[in-house]
Amino acid sequence: MHLFRFVFLFVFISFLYSCNGDIDVLQDAEGLMDSRPDSALYLLKSLSSESLSDSDYANYCLLLTQAMDKSNLTWWKSDTLFINQAYSFYEKTSDERCVSLCCFYKGSACYERGDFKQAAWWYKQAEVFSLQTADVKLISLVYSSLGYVNMQLNLFPNALVDFKKALSYAIQANNKKYILSNTQDIARVFDYIGETDSASYYFRHSLTVLSDADSVYHALVYHNLASFYEGLVQSDSALKYVSKALAWEGDNDKCRSYLILGNTYYQREQPDLAKQFWDKALKTSDPSIKVCVYHSLYQTYKTNGDYKSAVDYAEKCLQYADSVYRIEALREVADIQEKYDNETLRNRNLESEVRMLYLYIALGLCLFALALLVSIYSRYRHNQQQRIRELVAGKEIELDQYRTRLEHLEGISHLEEQEKEKWETERGYLKQQIKERTDEIIAYKNSYKTLNLNYEKLLRYESIAKGMKLYDTIHTNVSVSKGLLFSTDAIKDFVYYYTYIHEDSMNRLRKAAYGLTVFETAICILFGMSLSHQQVADVLGNSPQTLSRAKLRLKTNRFRLKDDDRKLEEILVALWGL
């Protein structure tokens, strides 16, 4: 008995120790996250996650995603499961910081896959939750990411606002790296939108906070300044900053500066030096840099009249441009394949929802366009008809004058030979004018009728579009269609659309049930859509008792089947062969 107690106590203490040890590992990993993310990743991967509680496992998933991201691993290709599990847990809690981080990393995954609109949505969610925390560093990071998304979407004014917010919070956090990065980003946006004075100010302002930064940031800031001044054809400033960039850049990054040097020396009309640096830049493994170099060489030889060399460089430029495209395409294909393999069912459901959403949006836009067209055409029709009425009135006055003159001439009995010839000429002229005015009046009246016919067509198309939207809403989700056909206009649109697409069925209905009202026709259609008695009553905005009375009137007065024991639904099934 004592031995059993000892063993139980030993196992219990060991269990407590292991739990506390796991929690310590999570805390240690979190402490190393900013300074040594690779070490944090090693600690997390050495941890057995099976023994963790739900909250600790969610924390583990979030920390693991952070560590992989900060270690520059492509976690968004295959390890999104972790951040999804973390989000599933934290969205049900009141931990705004963790929810914000989860939304941020879900947005980052979308951004890396090129789904910028979805990334923007997740980043906006991260913004909402981060603003409820006191973590100004996180808020700065979220706004910075929103800025990058808006740049990808070419929404530069929005990007500028986001980057300025990010800079403001970075200053509050006193985070020099974030301040430097946001300052550069603001300068780049100003450069994109052509406000070079503002861009120059922010580029130069970044030099004031560069002292505490590492070599990567030194190289980046000087390179961006050199590229900026090279674009402005200010070669002295470009050469000044590109030389500073080269002093800080590693071997892999020097080729981008050689490209700037080549372009700058070409601007200074020193083609030999330009060619030397372009040749150095071509030693890069980055195809995008090679595209730029070959394009510069193509332009150079084309300008000099050496068309053979120009063609050779143009072909190489196209070859590497195609290579860049293929790399991006392969990334896209890999992402799509991974998404298909991991979340096939979820994607199918999502695609179905998106299709329905697009359908409703399209229907709404069609309805809006039709309503606008009807309104415009109604005004146009009114103005044209008013003009036609005025023209017809004018032509009728002229016609009366010509007829009066003709009657007067025909009433003259005695004329001399010379006057008789003149009389015949005028008489012929008056008859011709009467014919022309009569034809014009007939044409104007036909135009008047055409305007009315066209307006009626537009109204029919508008009614069909409205009816289609009503039908699709009822057919897709009858539970949200309560009272949808309460108004007379809605019922007319619904019946008109159904008649348009099911003409044969409606003809059979009208032959079997003489003198149907629009309301009664709608009842028959709704039961023909396999809706229950309660669902039809809800859609019409009636009580079940009112609907029962309407069904009885239909059966006895319209279908004339008073002694038939079948329900109205069964009669309709037999009629339409449903």
C-alpha positions as CSV (number, residue, x, y, z in Angstrom):
1,M,0.0,0.0,0.0
2,H,2.8,2.4,0.9
3,L,4.6,1.5,-2.3
4,F,1.5,2.3,-4.4
5,R,1.2,5.8,-2.7
6,F,4.9,6.4,-3.4
7,V,4.6,5.6,-7.1
8,F,1.4,7.7,-7.4
9,L,3.1,10.7,-5.7
10,F,6.2,10.3,-7.9
11,V,4.1,10.3,-11.1
12,F,2.0,13.2,-10.0
13,I,5.1,15.4,-9.2
14,S,6.7,14.4,-12.5
15,F,3.6,15.5,-14.3
16,L,3.6,18.8,-12.6
17,Y,7.2,19.3,-13.4
18,S,6.8,18.5,-17.0
19,C,3.9,20.9,-17.3
20,N,5.8,23.7,-15.7
21,G,8.8,22.8,-17.9
22,D,6.7,23.2,-21.0
23,I,5.4,26.6,-19.8
24,D,9.0,27.7,-19.1
25,V,10.0,26.8,-22.6
26,L,7.1,28.9,-24.1
27,Q,8.2,31.8,-21.9
28,D,11.8,31.4,-22.9
29,A,10.9,31.3,-26.6
30,E,8.8,34.4,-26.3
31,G,11.7,36.2,-24.6
32,L,14.0,35.3,-27.5
33,M,11.6,36.1,-30.2
34,D,12.8,39.6,-31.2
35,S,16.5,39.2,-30.5
36,R,17.1,35.5,-31.6
37,P,14.1,34.1,-33.4
38,D,16.1,31.1,-34.7
39,S,16.8,30.1,-31.1
40,A,13.2,30.6,-30.2
41,L,12.2,28.3,-33.2
42,Y,14.7,25.6,-32.0
43,L,13.2,25.7,-28.5
44,L,9.6,25.5,-29.8
45,K,10.4,22.6,-32.1
46,S,12.0,20.7,-29.3
47,L,8.8,20.9,-27.3
48,S,6.2,18.1,-27.3
49,S,2.9,19.8,-27.9
50,E,0.7,16.8,-27.1
51,S,0.9,17.5,-23.3
52,L,-0.1,21.2,-23.6
53,S,-3.4,22.6,-22.4
54,D,-5.7,24.3,-25.0
55,S,-4.5,27.8,-24.1
56,D,-0.8,26.8,-24.0
57,Y,-1.2,25.0,-27.3
58,A,-2.7,28.1,-28.9
59,N,0.2,30.1,-27.5
60,Y,2.6,27.5,-28.9
61,C,1.0,27.8,-32.4
62,L,1.2,31.6,-32.4
63,L,4.8,31.6,-31.1
64,L,5.8,29.0,-33.7
65,T,4.3,31.1,-36.5
66,Q,6.1,34.2,-35.2
67,A,9.4,32.4,-35.0
68,M,9.2,31.0,-38.5
69,D,8.2,34.4,-39.9
70,K,11.1,36.2,-38.1
71,S,13.5,33.5,-39.2
72,N,12.5,34.3,-42.8
73,L,11.0,30.8,-43.5
74,T,8.3,30.4,-46.0
75,W,5.8,29.2,-43.3
76,W,2.9,30.6,-45.3
77,K,3.4,27.8,-47.9
78,S,2.8,24.8,-45.7
79,D,2.5,25.8,-42.0
80,T,-0.7,27.9,-42.0
81,L,-2.4,25.2,-39.9
82,F,-0.7,26.5,-36.8
83,I,-1.9,30.1,-37.1
84,N,-5.4,28.9,-38.0
85,Q,-5.5,26.8,-34.8
86,A,-4.3,29.7,-32.7
87,Y,-6.9,32.0,-34.3
88,S,-9.7,29.4,-33.6
89,F,-8.8,29.5,-29.9
90,Y,-8.1,33.2,-29.4
91,E,-11.1,34.6,-31.3
92,K,-13.3,33.2,-28.6
93,T,-11.3,34.9,-25.8
94,S,-10.9,38.6,-24.8
95,D,-7.1,38.6,-25.5
96,E,-7.1,41.4,-28.0
97,R,-3.3,41.3,-28.5
98,C,-3.2,37.6,-29.4
99,V,-6.3,38.0,-31.7
100,S,-4.6,40.9,-33.4
101,L,-1.4,38.9,-33.9
102,C,-3.4,36.0,-35.3
103,C,-5.2,38.3,-37.8
104,F,-1.9,39.9,-38.7
105,Y,-0.2,36.6,-39.6
106,K,-3.2,35.4,-41.5
107,G,-3.0,38.6,-43.4
108,S,0.7,38.1,-44.0
109,A,0.0,34.6,-45.4
110,C,-2.5,36.1,-47.9
111,Y,0.0,38.8,-48.8
112,E,2.8,36.4,-49.5
113,R,0.4,34.3,-51.7
114,G,-0.5,37.5,-53.7
115,D,-4.1,37.6,-52.4
116,F,-3.9,41.3,-51.5
117,K,-7.6,42.0,-51.0
118,Q,-7.9,39.2,-48.5
119,A,-4.7,40.3,-46.8
120,A,-6.2,43.8,-46.5
121,W,-9.3,42.3,-44.8
122,W,-7.2,40.4,-42.2
123,Y,-4.9,43.4,-41.6
124,K,-8.0,45.6,-41.0
125,Q,-9.2,43.0,-38.4
126,A,-5.8,43.2,-36.8
127,E,-6.1,47.0,-36.7
128,V,-9.4,46.8,-34.9
129,F,-8.0,44.5,-32.1
130,S,-4.6,46.1,-31.9
131,L,-6.0,49.5,-31.2
132,Q,-7.7,48.0,-28.1
133,T,-4.2,47.2,-26.7
134,A,-1.4,49.4,-25.4
135,D,1.1,47.6,-27.7
136,V,2.1,50.6,-29.9
137,K,4.8,48.5,-31.6
138,L,2.2,46.0,-32.8
139,I,-0.1,48.8,-34.0
140,S,2.8,50.3,-36.0
141,L,3.5,46.9,-37.6
142,V,-0.2,46.5,-38.5
143,Y,-0.4,49.9,-40.2
144,S,2.9,49.4,-42.0
145,S,1.5,46.1,-43.4
146,L,-1.7,47.9,-44.5
147,G,0.5,50.4,-46.3
148,Y,2.3,47.6,-48.2
149,V,-1.1,46.1,-49.2
150,N,-2.4,49.4,-50.5
151,M,0.7,50.0,-52.5
152,Q,0.2,46.6,-54.2
153,L,-3.4,47.6,-54.9
154,N,-2.2,51.0,-56.3
155,L,-4.1,52.9,-53.5
156,F,-1.2,55.2,-52.9
157,P,-3.1,57.9,-50.9
158,N,-4.3,55.2,-48.5
159,A,-0.8,53.7,-48.3
160,L,0.5,57.2,-47.4
161,V,-2.0,57.5,-44.5
162,D,-1.2,54.0,-43.2
163,F,2.6,54.6,-43.3
164,K,2.2,57.9,-41.5
165,K,0.2,56.2,-38.8
166,A,2.8,53.5,-38.6
167,L,5.5,56.1,-38.2
168,S,3.6,57.9,-35.4
169,Y,3.2,54.7,-33.4
170,A,6.8,53.7,-34.1
171,I,7.9,57.0,-32.6
172,Q,5.8,56.3,-29.5
173,A,7.4,52.9,-29.2
174,N,10.9,54.5,-29.7
175,N,11.7,51.6,-32.2
176,K,14.4,52.9,-34.4
177,K,14.1,50.1,-37.0
178,Y,10.4,50.7,-37.4
179,I,10.9,54.5,-37.6
180,L,13.6,54.1,-40.3
181,S,11.5,51.6,-42.3
182,N,8.3,53.7,-42.1
183,T,10.2,56.9,-43.1
184,Q,11.6,55.1,-46.1
185,D,8.1,53.8,-47.0
186,I,6.6,57.3,-46.9
187,A,9.4,58.6,-49.1
188,R,8.8,55.8,-51.6
189,V,5.1,56.5,-51.8
190,F,5.7,60.2,-52.4
191,D,8.2,59.2,-55.1
192,Y,5.5,56.9,-56.8
193,I,2.9,59.7,-56.9
194,G,5.4,62.2,-58.3
195,E,5.8,64.5,-55.2
196,T,9.6,64.6,-55.4
197,D,10.1,67.4,-52.8
198,S,8.2,65.4,-50.1
199,A,10.0,62.2,-51.2
200,S,13.4,63.9,-50.9
201,Y,12.5,65.3,-47.5
202,Y,11.6,61.9,-46.1
203,F,14.5,60.1,-47.8
204,R,17.0,62.6,-46.2
205,H,15.1,62.6,-42.9
206,S,15.8,58.8,-42.6
207,L,19.5,59.7,-42.5
208,T,19.0,61.4,-39.1
209,V,17.9,58.1,-37.5
210,L,20.4,55.9,-39.3
211,S,23.2,56.0,-36.7
212,D,21.8,53.1,-34.5
213,A,20.8,50.9,-37.4
214,D,22.7,47.8,-38.6
215,S,24.5,47.4,-41.9
216,V,21.4,46.1,-43.7
217,Y,19.5,49.3,-43.0
218,H,22.5,51.5,-43.9
219,A,22.7,49.7,-47.2
220,L,19.0,50.0,-47.9
221,V,18.7,53.7,-47.0
222,Y,21.7,54.7,-49.1
223,H,20.6,52.5,-52.0
224,N,17.1,54.0,-52.0
225,L,18.6,57.5,-52.0
226,A,20.9,56.7,-54.9
227,S,18.0,55.2,-56.8
228,F,15.8,58.2,-56.1
229,Y,18.4,60.7,-57.3
230,E,19.3,58.5,-60.3
231,G,15.6,58.7,-61.3
232,L,15.7,62.5,-61.0
233,V,18.9,62.6,-63.2
234,Q,20.9,64.2,-60.4
235,S,24.0,62.2,-61.0
236,D,26.2,63.8,-58.4
237,S,23.9,62.9,-55.6
238,A,23.2,59.5,-57.0
239,L,27.0,58.7,-57.1
240,K,27.4,60.0,-53.6
241,Y,24.9,57.7,-52.1
242,V,25.5,54.7,-54.2
243,S,29.2,54.7,-53.1
244,K,28.0,54.8,-49.5
245,A,25.5,51.9,-50.2
246,L,28.4,49.8,-51.7
247,A,30.4,50.3,-48.5
248,W,27.6,48.7,-46.4
249,E,26.2,46.1,-48.9
250,G,27.1,42.4,-48.9
251,D,28.3,40.7,-52.1
252,N,24.8,39.6,-53.0
253,D,23.4,43.2,-52.9
254,K,26.2,45.0,-54.7
255,C,24.8,44.2,-58.2
256,R,21.8,46.4,-57.6
257,S,24.1,49.3,-56.9
258,Y,26.2,48.5,-60.0
259,L,23.0,48.8,-62.0
260,I,22.5,52.3,-60.6
261,L,26.1,53.2,-61.3
262,G,25.7,52.0,-64.9
263,N,22.6,54.1,-65.4
264,T,24.1,57.2,-63.7
265,Y,27.3,57.1,-65.9
266,Y,25.2,56.7,-69.0
267,Q,23.3,59.8,-67.9
268,R,26.7,61.6,-67.6
269,E,27.5,60.5,-71.2
270,Q,30.2,58.1,-70.1
271,P,29.1,55.0,-71.9
272,D,32.3,53.0,-71.3
273,L,32.0,53.3,-67.5
274,A,28.3,52.6,-67.8
275,K,29.0,49.4,-69.7
276,Q,31.6,48.3,-67.1
277,F,29.1,48.6,-64.3
278,W,26.3,47.0,-66.2
279,D,28.6,44.0,-66.9
280,K,29.3,43.7,-63.2
281,A,25.5,43.9,-62.4
282,L,24.9,41.0,-64.8
283,K,26.8,38.7,-62.4
284,T,23.7,38.7,-60.2
285,S,21.5,35.7,-59.9
286,D,18.4,38.0,-59.6
287,P,16.5,37.9,-62.9
288,S,14.7,41.2,-62.2
289,I,18.1,43.0,-62.1
290,K,19.2,41.3,-65.3
291,V,16.0,42.5,-67.0
292,C,16.8,46.1,-66.1
293,V,20.4,45.8,-67.3
294,Y,19.5,44.2,-70.6
295,H,16.8,46.9,-71.2
296,S,19.4,49.6,-70.5
297,L,21.8,48.0,-73.0
298,Y,19.1,47.6,-75.6
299,Q,18.2,51.3,-75.3
300,T,21.9,52.3,-75.5
301,Y,22.7,50.3,-78.7
302,K,19.4,51.3,-80.3
303,T,20.2,55.0,-79.7
304,N,23.7,54.5,-81.2
305,G,22.3,52.8,-84.3
306,D,23.8,49.4,-83.6
307,Y,20.6,47.5,-84.3
308,K,22.1,44.0,-84.3
309,S,23.4,44.4,-80.7
310,A,20.2,46.1,-79.7
311,V,18.1,43.1,-81.0
312,D,20.4,40.7,-79.1
313,Y,19.9,42.6,-75.8
314,A,16.2,43.0,-76.4
315,E,15.9,39.2,-76.8
316,K,17.8,38.6,-73.6
317,C,15.7,41.2,-71.8
318,L,12.5,39.4,-72.9
319,Q,14.0,36.0,-72.0
320,Y,14.7,37.1,-68.4
321,A,11.4,39.0,-68.2
322,D,9.7,35.7,-69.1
323,S,11.8,34.0,-66.4
324,V,10.6,36.5,-63.8
325,Y,7.1,35.9,-64.9
326,R,7.5,32.1,-64.7
327,I,8.9,32.4,-61.1
328,E,5.9,34.4,-60.0
329,A,3.6,32.0,-61.9
330,L,5.2,28.9,-60.3
331,R,4.7,30.5,-56.8
332,E,1.1,31.1,-57.6
333,V,0.6,27.6,-58.9
334,A,2.2,26.1,-55.8
335,D,0.0,28.2,-53.5
336,I,-3.1,27.2,-55.4
337,Q,-2.1,23.6,-55.3
338,E,-1.4,23.7,-51.6
339,K,-4.7,25.4,-50.9
340,Y,-6.5,22.8,-52.9
341,D,-4.8,19.9,-51.2
342,N,-5.3,21.2,-47.6
343,E,-8.7,23.0,-47.8
344,T,-10.7,21.5,-50.7
345,L,-14.0,21.3,-49.1
346,R,-13.7,24.7,-47.3
347,N,-12.7,26.3,-50.6
348,R,-15.7,24.8,-52.4
349,N,-18.1,26.2,-49.9
350,L,-16.3,29.5,-50.0
351,E,-16.4,29.6,-53.8
352,S,-20.1,28.8,-53.7
353,E,-20.7,31.7,-51.2
354,V,-18.6,34.0,-53.3
355,R,-20.4,33.1,-56.5
356,M,-23.7,33.8,-54.8
357,L,-22.4,37.1,-53.5
358,Y,-21.2,38.1,-56.9
359,L,-24.5,37.1,-58.4
360,Y,-26.4,39.3,-55.9
361,I,-24.0,42.1,-56.5
362,A,-24.4,41.7,-60.3
363,L,-28.2,41.6,-59.9
364,G,-28.1,44.6,-57.7
365,L,-26.0,46.5,-60.2
366,C,-28.3,45.4,-63.1
367,L,-31.3,46.6,-61.1
368,F,-29.6,49.9,-60.4
369,A,-28.5,50.3,-64.0
370,L,-32.0,49.5,-65.3
371,A,-33.7,51.8,-62.8
372,L,-31.2,54.6,-63.9
373,L,-31.9,53.8,-67.5
374,V,-35.6,53.9,-67.0
375,S,-35.4,57.2,-65.2
376,I,-33.2,58.7,-67.9
377,Y,-35.3,57.3,-70.7
378,S,-38.5,58.5,-69.0
379,R,-37.2,62.0,-68.9
380,Y,-35.9,61.7,-72.5
381,R,-39.3,60.3,-73.6
382,H,-41.2,63.1,-71.9
383,N,-39.0,65.8,-73.5
384,Q,-39.1,64.1,-76.9
385,Q,-42.9,63.6,-76.8
386,Q,-43.3,67.3,-75.8
387,R,-41.1,68.3,-78.7
388,I,-43.1,66.0,-81.1
389,R,-46.4,67.4,-79.9
390,E,-45.2,70.9,-80.6
391,L,-43.9,69.9,-84.0
392,V,-47.1,68.1,-84.9
393,A,-49.1,71.1,-83.8
394,G,-47.0,73.3,-86.0
395,K,-47.3,71.0,-89.0
396,E,-51.1,70.8,-88.5
397,I,-51.3,74.6,-88.6
398,E,-49.3,74.6,-91.8
399,L,-51.5,71.8,-93.2
400,D,-54.6,73.7,-92.4
401,Q,-53.2,76.8,-94.1
402,Y,-52.3,74.8,-97.2
403,R,-55.7,73.2,-97.3
404,T,-57.5,76.5,-96.9
405,R,-55.5,78.1,-99.7
406,L,-56.1,75.1,-101.9
407,E,-59.9,75.2,-101.3
408,H,-59.8,78.9,-102.1
409,L,-58.0,78.3,-105.4
410,E,-60.4,75.5,-106.4
411,G,-63.3,77.8,-105.6
412,I,-62.2,80.3,-108.3
413,S,-64.3,79.6,-111.5
414,H,-63.2,82.2,-114.0
415,L,-59.6,82.7,-114.8
416,E,-57.7,84.0,-117.8
417,E,-55.3,81.7,-119.6
418,Q,-52.2,83.2,-118.0
419,E,-53.7,83.2,-114.5
420,K,-55.0,79.6,-115.1
421,E,-51.4,78.4,-115.7
422,K,-50.2,80.2,-112.5
423,W,-53.2,78.7,-110.7
424,E,-52.3,75.1,-111.8
425,T,-48.7,75.6,-110.6
426,E,-49.7,76.9,-107.2
427,R,-52.3,74.1,-106.9
428,G,-49.7,71.4,-107.6
429,Y,-47.3,73.0,-105.1
430,L,-50.1,73.1,-102.4
431,K,-51.0,69.4,-102.9
432,Q,-47.3,68.5,-102.6
433,Q,-47.0,70.5,-99.4
434,I,-50.1,68.9,-98.0
435,K,-48.8,65.4,-98.8
436,E,-45.4,66.2,-97.2
437,R,-46.9,67.7,-94.1
438,T,-49.3,64.7,-93.7
439,D,-46.4,62.2,-94.1
440,E,-44.4,64.2,-91.5
441,I,-47.3,64.2,-89.0
442,I,-47.7,60.4,-89.5
443,A,-44.0,59.9,-88.9
444,Y,-44.0,62.1,-85.8
445,K,-46.9,60.2,-84.4
446,N,-45.2,56.9,-85.1
447,S,-42.1,58.2,-83.3
448,Y,-44.4,59.1,-80.4
449,K,-45.7,55.5,-80.3
450,T,-42.2,54.1,-80.6
451,L,-41.1,56.1,-77.6
452,N,-43.9,54.6,-75.6
453,L,-43.1,51.1,-76.8
454,N,-39.5,51.4,-75.9
455,Y,-40.4,52.7,-72.4
456,E,-42.7,49.8,-71.9
457,K,-39.9,47.4,-72.9
458,L,-37.5,49.0,-70.4
459,L,-40.2,48.7,-67.7
460,R,-40.6,45.0,-68.6
461,Y,-36.8,44.4,-68.5
462,E,-36.7,46.1,-65.1
463,S,-39.6,44.0,-63.8
464,I,-37.9,40.8,-65.0
465,A,-34.6,41.8,-63.3
466,K,-36.4,42.5,-60.0
467,G,-38.4,39.3,-60.3
468,M,-35.2,37.3,-60.9
469,K,-33.6,38.7,-57.7
470,L,-36.8,37.9,-55.7
471,Y,-36.9,34.4,-57.2
472,D,-33.2,33.7,-56.5
473,T,-33.6,34.9,-52.9
474,I,-36.6,32.7,-52.2
475,H,-35.0,29.7,-54.0
476,T,-31.6,30.1,-52.3
477,N,-32.6,30.9,-48.7
478,V,-36.4,30.9,-48.0
479,S,-35.7,31.5,-44.3
480,V,-34.7,35.1,-45.0
481,S,-37.5,35.8,-47.4
482,K,-40.3,36.6,-44.9
483,G,-42.6,39.3,-46.3
484,L,-40.6,39.4,-49.5
485,L,-43.7,39.3,-51.7
486,F,-45.9,41.5,-49.4
487,S,-46.2,44.4,-51.8
488,T,-48.3,44.2,-55.1
489,D,-45.3,45.4,-57.2
490,A,-43.0,42.7,-55.8
491,I,-45.7,40.0,-56.6
492,K,-46.1,41.4,-60.1
493,D,-42.3,41.4,-60.7
494,F,-42.0,37.8,-59.3
495,V,-44.9,36.5,-61.5
496,Y,-43.6,38.3,-64.6
497,Y,-40.1,36.8,-64.2
498,Y,-41.4,33.3,-63.6
499,T,-43.8,33.6,-66.6
500,Y,-40.8,34.7,-68.7
501,I,-38.7,31.7,-67.9
502,H,-41.5,29.1,-67.6
503,E,-43.9,30.1,-70.3
504,D,-45.2,26.6,-71.0
505,S,-45.9,25.8,-67.4
506,M,-47.7,29.1,-67.0
507,N,-49.8,28.5,-70.1
508,R,-50.9,25.2,-68.7
509,L,-51.8,26.9,-65.4
510,R,-53.9,29.5,-67.1
511,K,-55.8,26.9,-69.1
512,A,-56.5,24.9,-66.0
513,A,-57.4,27.8,-63.8
514,Y,-59.4,30.6,-65.6
515,G,-59.2,34.2,-64.3
516,L,-56.3,33.9,-61.9
517,T,-55.3,37.1,-60.2
518,V,-51.5,38.0,-59.8
519,F,-51.7,37.1,-56.1
520,E,-53.3,33.7,-56.8
521,T,-50.7,33.1,-59.5
522,A,-47.9,33.8,-57.1
523,I,-49.4,31.3,-54.6
524,C,-49.4,28.6,-57.3
525,I,-45.8,29.4,-58.3
526,L,-44.5,29.3,-54.7
527,F,-46.1,25.9,-54.1
528,G,-44.6,24.8,-57.5
529,M,-41.2,25.7,-56.0
530,S,-41.8,23.0,-53.3
531,L,-42.3,25.4,-50.5
532,S,-44.4,24.4,-47.5
533,H,-47.7,26.0,-46.4
534,Q,-45.9,28.0,-43.7
535,Q,-43.1,29.0,-46.0
536,V,-45.5,30.3,-48.6
537,A,-47.4,32.2,-45.9
538,D,-44.2,33.8,-44.6
539,V,-43.0,34.8,-48.1
540,L,-46.3,36.5,-48.8
541,G,-46.4,38.1,-45.4
542,N,-49.8,36.4,-44.6
543,S,-50.9,34.2,-41.8
544,P,-51.4,30.5,-42.5
545,Q,-55.1,30.9,-42.0
546,T,-55.3,33.6,-44.7
547,L,-53.3,31.4,-47.0
548,S,-55.7,28.5,-46.3
549,R,-58.7,30.5,-47.3
550,A,-56.9,31.7,-50.5
551,K,-56.1,28.1,-51.4
552,L,-59.7,27.1,-50.9
553,R,-60.9,29.9,-53.3
554,L,-58.3,28.8,-55.8
555,K,-59.4,25.2,-55.7
556,T,-63.2,25.9,-55.9
557,N,-63.4,29.1,-58.0
558,R,-60.4,28.9,-60.3
559,F,-59.7,25.2,-60.8
560,R,-63.4,24.3,-60.3
561,L,-62.5,21.2,-58.3
562,K,-64.8,21.6,-55.4
563,D,-65.5,17.9,-55.0
564,D,-61.8,16.9,-55.5
565,D,-60.2,15.5,-52.3
566,R,-56.7,16.4,-53.4
567,K,-54.8,19.4,-51.9
568,L,-53.9,22.3,-54.0
569,E,-50.2,21.3,-53.9
570,E,-51.1,17.9,-55.3
571,I,-53.2,19.5,-58.1
572,L,-50.2,21.7,-59.1
573,V,-47.8,18.7,-59.0
574,A,-50.1,16.8,-61.4
575,L,-50.6,19.9,-63.6
576,W,-46.9,20.8,-63.9
577,G,-45.5,17.2,-63.7
578,L,-43.2,18.1,-60.8
